[in-house]
Amino acid sequence: MPVIALRGRSFMALILAPAAPLGEWFAALDQQMRKSAGFFADKPVIANLTAARDADAEPEAILEALEARALSLIGIEGIEASRLTGTRWEKLTKLSQWRQTGQPGKPDRPIPIPEDTRSASKAPAPAAQSLLIDRPVRSGQSIIFEEGDITIIGSVASGAEVIAGGSIHIYGPLRGRAIAGFRTGAAARIFCRKLLAELVAIDGLYCAPEQWSKEYHGQPVQILNDAGALKFSALD
C-alpha cells in the first residue's frame, strides 16, 4: 500500500510519499481511497517528493496526479525548491517552514528566547500519557492527542475523528473514525462498546466497514494489529 503517515502537533496532516514505479503506487493509492474514502476527506496533505529526486521523475506530474484525486496539498518535502521554480506549485509551503512553526505559510525564523530565561532553564513538566474526554465527540470534531492513549466516556458521532499516539478506548458507540498508534505503532489497540465506525486504523493499517465481518457490527469490539493485519475480536 502507499506510504501514508500522520504528522503534526498543533496541526495534523497526512504525508503521502509516491514511490517508483509511480503507476503502481498511484494504483495502490486509488484502491486505498476507494476503501477508506472518508479518511482522506478534507485532510491537509504534505507530498514527500523524494521519489521525484531519486527516480528522476517530474515533480509537477506527481503533484498534478495528487491534485487530480481531490487531495488538499498544503506542502512539500524531499525535493529542492528550485525544481518547482516557475511552476504553479512554487508557493507550496516547504516543510522546513512548517516544522519551525507547526503551521503552513509561516516564515522560517528562530523562535526568540527572553534574556531572563536563557540562563535559568527549568526541567519541563512530564507530559501527560493519556487524555480523558468525559463527553460525546460530535460530528465534525477532531480529538488529537499524540502523546498517548485517549479515553472517551461517551459516543463518537459520524463525521467525527479520534487520533491517538497510543490506544483508543471508547465507552460508547463509535460511528466516526478512530486512528490509533500514531506514536506507539503496532502496539496500540482500539476498544469500543459498539462498533459502527466509518473507518478504523492502527499504525498505518486502515479498515472500512465493508472490510470487517458483519458479526462485529454494533458489538463491543477490540481491534489490534496482528502481524500486519487488523484483527477484530468481541469483548463480551
C-alpha positions in Angstrom: 0.0 0.0 0.0 1.2 3.6 -0.5 3.1 5.3 2.3 0.6 7.2 4.4 1.5 8.8 7.7 0.3 11.5 10.1 2.4 14.4 11.2 1.9 17.4 13.4 1.4 18.6 16.9 -1.0 21.6 16.9 -1.5 20.9 13.1 -2.2 17.5 11.7 -1.5 16.5 8.1 -1.2 13.4 6.0 2.2 12.6 4.5 2.0 10.9 1.0 5.3 9.6 -0.4 5.0 8.4 -4.0 7.5 5.7 -4.9 8.7 4.1 -8.1 7.1 2.6 -10.1 4.7 5.5 -9.8 2.0 3.8 -11.8 1.7 1.0 -9.3 1.9 3.4 -6.4 -0.9 5.6 -7.6 -3.0 2.4 -8.4 -2.5 1.4 -4.8 -3.5 4.8 -3.6 -6.6 4.7 -5.7 -7.6 1.4 -4.2 -6.9 2.7 -0.7 -9.0 5.8 -1.3 -11.9 3.7 -2.6 -11.8 1.5 0.5 -11.3 4.4 3.0 -12.7 7.5 1.3 -13.7 9.2 4.5 -10.2 9.1 5.9 -8.9 11.4 3.1 -11.8 13.8 3.1 -10.7 17.4 3.9 -7.3 16.3 5.2 -4.3 18.6 4.5 -1.6 16.7 2.6 2.1 17.1 2.5 3.8 15.5 -0.5 7.1 13.8 0.0 8.8 14.1 -3.4 11.9 12.1 -2.6 10.9 9.7 -5.5 11.0 12.6 -7.9 14.6 13.3 -6.9 15.8 9.7 -6.8 13.9 8.3 -9.9 14.3 11.5 -12.0 10.5 11.8 -12.2 8.8 15.2 -12.9 7.6 16.6 -9.6 4.9 18.6 -11.4 3.4 15.4 -12.8 3.3 13.9 -9.4 1.7 16.9 -7.8 -0.9 17.1 -10.6 -1.7 13.4 -10.1 -2.3 14.0 -6.4 -4.4 17.1 -7.0 -6.5 15.2 -9.6 -7.6 12.9 -6.7 -9.1 15.9 -4.9 -6.4 15.8 -2.2 -5.7 19.1 -0.4 -2.0 19.8 -0.9 -0.5 22.3 1.6 3.2 21.5 1.5 6.1 19.5 0.1 9.3 17.9 1.3 12.1 15.8 -0.1 13.0 17.9 -3.1 14.9 21.1 -3.8 12.6 24.1 -4.0 14.4 25.2 -7.2 12.8 22.3 -9.1 9.4 23.9 -8.8 10.5 27.5 -9.6 8.3 29.0 -12.3 5.6 26.4 -11.8 2.2 26.9 -10.2 3.5 24.8 -7.3 6.4 27.0 -6.3 4.4 28.7 -3.5 3.6 25.4 -1.7 4.9 25.5 1.8 8.3 23.9 2.2 8.4 21.5 5.2 11.4 23.4 6.7 9.0 26.3 7.3 6.2 24.0 8.5 8.4 22.2 11.0 9.6 25.5 12.5 6.2 26.9 13.3 3.8 23.9 13.2 1.7 25.9 10.8 1.8 26.2 7.0 2.8 29.5 5.5 4.6 30.9 8.4 8.1 32.3 7.9 11.1 30.2 8.8 12.7 32.1 11.6 14.2 31.4 15.0 11.9 31.5 18.0 13.2 34.3 20.3 14.1 33.3 23.9 13.7 36.1 26.5 17.0 37.2 28.1 15.9 36.5 31.6 15.1 32.8 30.9 18.2 31.8 28.9 20.3 31.0 32.0 17.6 29.8 34.3 16.1 26.9 32.4 13.7 24.7 34.3 13.1 21.0 33.9 10.0 20.5 31.8 6.9 19.0 33.4 6.3 15.4 32.4 3.9 15.1 29.5 0.5 13.6 30.1 0.4 10.0 28.9 -3.4 9.9 28.5 -6.3 12.1 27.7 -9.8 11.7 29.2 -12.8 13.1 27.3 -15.9 12.9 29.5 -18.4 13.9 26.9 -19.6 12.7 23.4 -17.5 13.7 20.4 -19.8 15.5 18.0 -19.9 15.3 14.2 -17.1 17.4 12.7 -15.0 17.4 15.8 -11.4 16.1 15.8 -9.7 14.8 19.0 -6.0 14.6 18.5 -3.6 13.5 21.3 -0.2 12.4 20.0 1.4 11.7 23.4 -0.6 8.6 24.4 -4.0 7.0 24.9 -7.4 8.6 24.5 -10.4 7.5 26.6 -13.8 8.8 25.7 -16.7 8.5 28.1 -19.5 8.7 25.5 -20.0 8.2 21.8 -18.1 9.3 18.7 -20.5 10.6 16.2 -20.5 10.0 12.4 -18.2 12.6 10.8 -16.0 12.9 14.0 -12.5 11.5 14.3 -10.2 10.5 17.2 -6.4 10.3 16.6 -4.2 8.9 19.3 -0.5 8.4 19.8 -1.4 5.2 21.7 -4.6 3.2 22.1 -8.2 4.5 21.9 -10.9 3.5 24.5 -14.5 4.5 23.7 -17.2 3.7 26.3 -20.0 4.2 23.8 -20.8 3.8 20.1 -18.1 4.5 17.6 -19.7 5.9 14.5 -16.9 8.1 13.2 -13.2 7.4 12.6 -10.7 6.1 15.1 -6.9 6.2 14.3 -4.5 4.8 16.9 -0.8 4.1 17.1 0.5 7.4 15.7 3.4 7.2 18.2 3.4 3.7 19.7 2.8 1.9 16.3 1.5 -1.6 16.1 1.3 -2.0 19.9 -1.8 0.3 20.0 -5.4 -1.0 20.2 -8.9 0.3 19.7 -11.7 -0.6 22.1 -15.3 0.4 21.7 -18.7 -0.6 23.2 -20.5 -0.5 19.9 -18.7 -0.7 16.5 -20.5 1.4 13.9 -17.3 3.1 12.6 -16.7 4.8 9.3 -13.0 3.8 9.5 -10.5 2.4 12.0 -6.7 2.4 11.7 -3.7 1.3 13.7 -0.1 2.1 12.7 -1.0 2.8 9.0 -3.3 -0.1 8.6 -6.8 1.1 7.6 -10.1 -0.8 7.5 -13.6 0.4 6.4 -16.9 -1.3 7.4 -17.1 -3.4 4.2 -13.8 -5.0 5.1 -14.7 -6.5 8.5 -17.1 -9.2 9.4 -20.7 -8.3 9.9 -20.7 -10.2 13.2 -18.9 -7.3 14.8 -21.3 -4.6 13.6 -22.9 -2.9 16.6 -21.0 -5.1 19.0 -18.4 -4.4 21.8 -15.1 -4.9 20.0 -11.3 -4.9 20.4 -9.1 -4.1 17.4 -5.4 -4.8 17.2 -2.6 -5.1 14.7 -1.8 -8.8 14.4 1.3 -9.5 12.2 0.5 -6.7 9.8 -3.3 -7.1 9.6 -6.1 -5.6 11.7 -7.7 -8.3 13.9 -11.2 -7.8 15.4 -12.5 -9.7 18.4 -15.6 -9.5 20.5 -15.3 -8.1 24.1 -18.3 -9.9 25.5 
